[in-house]
Amino acid sequence: MTRTDHRADRIAGIGTSIFTEITALAVKHEAVNLGQGFPDFPAPDFVKQAAARHIRDDHNQYAASAGVPRLRAALAEDWRRLCPGARAVDPTTEITVGSGATEMLHDAVLATVNPGDEVIVFEPAYDAYGPDVAMAGGVVRTVPLEPPDWRFDPDRLAAAFGPRARALILNTPHNPTGKVFSRAELEVIADLCRRRDVLVISDEVYGEILFDGAAHVPIATLPEMADRTITIGSMGKTFSVTGWKVGWTIASPALTAAVRAVHQFVTFTNSAPFQEALADVLPAAADNGYYGQLRADYARRRELLARVLRGAGLEPLPIGGAYFLLTDVGQLGYANDADFCRRLVTEIGVAAIPTSVFYEHPEAAPAVARFCFAKRDETILAAAPRLAALRASLNV
Ligand SMILES: Cc1ncc(COP(=O)(O)O)c(C=O)c1O
């Protein structure tokens, strides 16, 4: 008997990510790439030197599956810096290191979601959440964040907590909107999770990239949330080394044991020298003013991109964190952001991401494009004449 389709049901509906598609178009059309969210400027010297040192010192064999102990100790210490006064984290039983936030999200979902369980996700949502839930056999329940300030309606959130609600995936600061959830909003979420016995998987990879005094509050630090939260971090965004792929979870010993059960058979461990490097980088960054510099630097890049977008007739929406600016493409007469972004990359030579791809039903999403400003000044400025040409061609 010949089998006609060897593919598993669990991957039905998982297509090529928009980042792959837009990046391929950007390369083909030699576009200025403001699409995918990674820095095109050099990583900091003290970060690169730490990695070089550990490769030279021969930290080149398998690291401990849960993460090198020195790094877990440094992450526990860093948690104290991030949330002074919060409960201390035990590096032996409450921290697991893996291959970027991407793996840790996957591990966290597989470790906690049973087939048929519902997982509440705010949308627009980072593109990994849906496939992670689907691969666990779970079902996503979306709750909209409404532009321009991306607030959610507490009644709609409460209504999403059905009898099968198992987990809620939170992302703050939020990709793609740049929203930083306020403490009051987190309290609404935490209250529902406590009352309905729902777990929070909190993706906080942009926790250090904040603007205009916005404060990042890890939901795990709210009362009685530490035991029902898996907090996910990554060094990729914070230290401008997205290719290093070092991420981690912080969770109670019981949840950590569950995450480790998956992690040991997904990747078992990840790069030893980069983990060792991060163990040096975290205390150094806390001492050398790195975080303040990072924010000042991104505030400047954000202003530069905002000026370029305004010059093209695209007023950006306000943000509190992360490194993206969003604009309503209706301002240029487009009703559909995917059409806009395709035309932009193929004819104008600038790559951006249509945020409708971050929705379960893209056809009903607002027409908003996302531009990344984790770029050199030259890259951002190179987009200016091209975007101005778009505006001129539209006569708006
Ligand atoms: C919200 C969010 N979560 C997770 C990730 C993945 O992080 P990592 O590169 O550490 O796997 C990204 C990367 O863009 C992201 O934007």
The ligand as an ORCA input file, in Angstrom:
! r2SCAN-3c Opt
* xyz 0 1
  C       7.967     38.045     21.476
  C       9.102     37.159     21.109
  N       9.259     35.998     21.772
  C      10.259     35.152     21.468
  C      11.172     35.442     20.466
  C      12.254     34.449     20.156
  O      13.387     34.681     20.929
  P      14.730     33.838     20.709
  O      15.472     34.460     19.584
  O      15.431     33.957     22.023
  O      14.354     32.434     20.401
  C      11.038     36.624     19.757
  C      11.968     36.926     18.652
  O      11.693     37.734     17.792
  C       9.980     37.505     20.086
  O       9.810     38.656     19.420
*
